[in-house]
Structures are given as structure tokens and as C-alpha cells.
């Protein structure tokens, strides 16, 4: 029997066989709608649900990935101790607020520390190695602390 053959209905109308097969598939219990208005096979629905949840978790993970921070203050302190002579030398060569910003920017770009942590490193280096630079740091803080909070966002 091929698809061109027709099966007569009781009232005399003929329906092609392929349409009758589709109707039989549609009446199968696995495809019958449960009030949703859409006929979906359970396996296909399960696959869709798994892919949907996996995609949602991937999107949530990517959008909530945070900024990498230093593990502890000890890591910041150690970096300051290792580089305090160089930091103080750079501040002495350019004793301006722009010079402080340049040193913080270099530390920020050369390491995994952010700008706030780089500022903590400069403060620790000045405390230990060159306390004569405190007035310069005080000017820097007076300018930038009024517009930014500890996380680097505008207040």
C-alpha cells in the first residue's frame, strides 16, 4: 500500500493513507496532550528540559562570575614588601597625584590585583619604606576618596 491510496471514511470521503498514519500517531498515549495544548513526546520533553536547565546554569555561571581578589591581606603585604623600594623610587621620581595613580596603574596591570588592592600595596610600601611620601598619599586620598568608595564605584 503506498501513500497515494485512500481509505474511505464512513460518510464517503476518502483520506490519504499517510494522513491516517499521522492521525494514529497523534492518538498514541505517548503523544496525547495533557491539557498543555501541544503534543510532545515525553523523551523529547525530557531532553528539552535538561538542555534548558543546563543552558540556564551556564548563563547564570557566566553572568555571576566575580572579579578575582587576593586570597588574603598577607598576599598584598608580601607584594608590598617585595617591591617597596621600587614603589618608593617611582613615587620619588614623580611626586604628584598623577605619579601615585601611575604606580597604582602599573601594579594593577602587572598583577592580578585590582586598583583598590594596588592602592593598599602602595600604602603599605610607603608606611614601611618611605614615610616621607605620606603627604603625597594624603593628597591622593583626598582627591579620590571623595568620589569613589572601597569597591571602586562612584558614590
N, C-alpha and C positions, 0 to 999 in steps of 0.2 A: 504494500500500500504506500503510495507516495503522497506528497503534500498537495498535489493537485486534485486528489479525490475528495469528495464531500460526503459528509454524514448527514442524512436527512433528520430534521427535528420533527417532533410530533405534529406540529401545525403546518408542515410542508415547506419550511425554509431550510436550505442546505447551508452548513457551516463547514469551511475547510478543516481538514484533519489537524493541521498544525495549530489552529485556534482551539480546537477541542483539547489538544495535549496541554496547551498553556493554561486552559481552564482547570484541567485535572491537577496540574502542578500548583495552581493558585489555591485549590481546595485542600491541599495536603496539610495535615496538622502542624507541620514544622513551619509553614509559611502563613498560616492564618493569623490575621491581625488580632491583637489583644486589646482593642479599643484605642490603639495609637493612630489608626488611620493609615498606617504604612505597613506593608507586608515585608518583613525582614526575617531571614533565616537566623536561627539562634547562633550558629557558628560565625556568621558574618557580623552579627551584632557584638559578639564577644570580642572578635578581632578589632572591631571599630572602638569598643570601649577601652581595650588595652592600649591601642595606639593613641587614643585621645588622652588617657591618663599619662602615658609616657611623654607625650608632647607637652602636656601641661607642666609636668615635673621638670622637664628640660627648660622650658621657658621660665619657670619660677626660679630655677637654679641660676640661670644666666642673668636674670634681672636683679637678683638679690646678692650677687657676688660682691663682696665688700673690698675696700682698699686694704692692702696688706700693711699691717702695722708691725712695729718692733715687738719681739717677744717679751721684752721686759725693759725696765729702765737701766738694767745692768748692761744691756747691749748698746744703748745710747751712750752711757757713761764710758764704756770701753772704747768706743769710736772716738769720743772726745779726748780721752787720754792718749790714744794713739796718734791723733792729728792736731793736738793743741798748739804745738809750735808753729805748724803751717797755717792754722787758722789765725793765730795772733799776728803772724808775719803779714798775712794778707790784709788784716784789719789795719795794721800799722802803715802799710803801703797806700791804703785808700781809706783814711779815717773819716768817712762820710756815711750818711744813712744809706746811700746807694751802694757803698762798699760793703756794708753789712748785708744788704739784700743780695749782692753778688756772691758773697761767701755762702749764704744760705742756699742760693740757687745752684751753686756748684755742688754742694753736698746733696741737695735734692736730686739733681740729675745723675750724679755719680753713684748713688747708692739706692737702696730700696726704701729709704726714709722719705717721708713726705715733708713739706715745708715747715710744718709745726714742729716735727721731731728734729729737723735740721736746725731750727732756731734754738731748741733745747740743747743741742750739741754745741752750738756757738756760745750759748750762755755758760755751759759747764766749762768750756775751754777758757773763756775769759775769767771765770771765777778762779780756776786753778793756775793759769799761766800768765795772764796779763790783766790784772785787776785795774790797771790804769785805763782800760778801754770801757769801763763801766759807764761813764757819762755818755759815750757814743751809743752804747746799747740802750741806755735810758731814753735818749732821743728817738731811737728807732722804735722802741716800745710805745713811746708817747704818740708817735705818728700812726702806727699800725694797730695798736691795741684798741683804739677808739672806733675803728671801722670793722674789725674782724674779731670773732670770738676764738676760742681754743681750737675749734674744728676747721677754721679757715673759711667760714661762710659769713656773709655780710649780716650784721645785726640790724 
